[in-house]
């Protein structure tokens, strides 16, 4: 019996589509959704904050296996939602220096966050097409474009997945 490999990776990208879907929450609970940038995560004298991102209509085909997921930001400055159920997974991100305003490259791309998303997809009540909210916490500072920025390069969620044949289908197994 030989196992057939799943199909090659498909990439899907969702972009923040409303100013209500990105924002910052200060350490004292003040929510800001109309700023032209997102401080990841230190906001100067205000200290560290929580950054929230919500992507609408997240769809994956039934049986898809999420291989990779990452957040893509655009630099807004150089060198520089708390009541939801959260996963136990977290991903450390030691971001590179952001040297060019407006740059959207590997430097502004997070590591693979698929473990976080897979935990969400396995929650009771998750259905295909739901929105997903992601939170960024920690220390340090990088400033990314928000939806309200005139340059309009808001955060993107980039998903790479493969389709595996249904476990009971004849396509999954072959004899040699």
N, C-alpha and C positions, 0 to 999 in steps of 0.2 A: 504494500500500500504506500502510495506517495502522496504527501500533502502538497496541494497546489498553493503557491504563494498568492497573497492578495494582490489586487491591482495596484499600480504605482500611485504615488501620492497626488492628491488634488488639493489645490490651494484656494481658500475662500477668505475674503477680506471684508470685514464690517467696519464702518467708519462712524464715529460719533455724529449724530444727525440733528442734534438739538442742544441749545444751551442748557436745557434742563438735565442733560445726560452727562455733564462733566462739572466738577466743582471741588472746592476745598472746604474742609471743616477744621477750624482752629481747635487748639487744646481745650478751650473753654466752651466749645460747642457752637461757635458762630459759623453759619453756613454761607459760603459765597459761591454763587452760580453764574455771575455775570462779569467775571474778570476776563481779561484778554489773554491771560496765561495761567499756567498751573505750576506752582512751585513744588518740586518733588524733592524733599518733603519739608525742608526747613524754609520758613518764611521770615528770615531776619529776626527782628525783635519779637515777633509773634511766636517764634519757636517752631517746633515740629508740628506738622498738621497731618490730617488724613486727606488723601486725594481719592475721590470716587469717580469711576467711569462706568457708564451703563450703555451696553450695546443692545439694540433692539432686534427682534426677529432673527435670533441665532438658530439656524437650521443645519442639521447634519443628516444625511440619508440614514435610514435604519440600517444597523449593522456596521456603520462606519467606525473605524478605530482611529482615534485622535493620536497622531504621531508627534505633532509639534504645535505649539500655540505661543504667540508672543505679542507683546504690545509694541507698536511702532509710534514713536513720538517725533515731532519736529522741534528743533531747538528754537527757543524764543529769546534766550539770553545766552551769552557765552561764559564759560567757567563759573559758573555758579550752581457718613451714612450709616452710621454706627449701629442702627437698630436692626440690621439684617442678620440672618443666620450666616455664620462664617464657616469656612472649611477648616479642617485641622492642618491642611497642607499650606506650606509657604515656600517661596523661592527667593533665595538671596540674590541681590543684583548689585554688583560693584560696577556701576556705570563708568564708561570711559569719559574723557574730557569732551565737552561739546564746544567746538571752536568756531563754528559757522552758523550764524543766525539763519533759520529756515532749513537747515540741513536735516534730511531724513535718510539716515544711513544706518549701518550696523552699530554705530556708536549710540544711537538713540533707540535701539531695539533691545527689549528685555531678553533674558534667557528663556528657555522653554517653560511655559506655565501650564502645559497640558495636564500635569498631575492635579493642579487646582481645579481646572475645568472638568476633568473626568470625575472628580469627587462631587462637583455640582450636578453633573449629568446623572449621577447615580442616586441623587436625593429623591425621596418619595415626592411625587407631585411634579417632577420636572417633565415637561413635554417639549417636543420639537417646536421651535418657533418662539419659545419664551425669550425674554430679555435676560441679560446677565449683568450683574454689577460687580466690579472689581475694585479693591481698595489697595492703596499704596501707602505704606507707613515706613518709618525708619528714621535715619539721620542723614545729614548731608543735604546738598542742594543742587538741583538741575531745574531749569525753567523751560517748560514745553508750551507749545501753542494750545489754546483751548478752542472750543467751537466759536467763541465770540471774537477771536482774533481776526482782523481784517485780512490777513494772509490766508485764512481758512485752511489750515493744515492740522485739523484735530487728530486726536489719537485714533489709531486703527487697531483692530484685533485681527491678526493674521493666523488662520487655522490651516494646518496641513493634515489631511486624513487620507486613509485608504479604505477601500470597500472590500469587505471579506464576504465571500458567498455565505448564504444562510447555512447554519450548521447542519441542517437536514437535507440540503440540496445535493444533487448528484454532481454538481460542479466542484464541490469542496474536495472530494476524494477521487483518486483515479488509481487503477491497478497497473503495475508495470510487469 
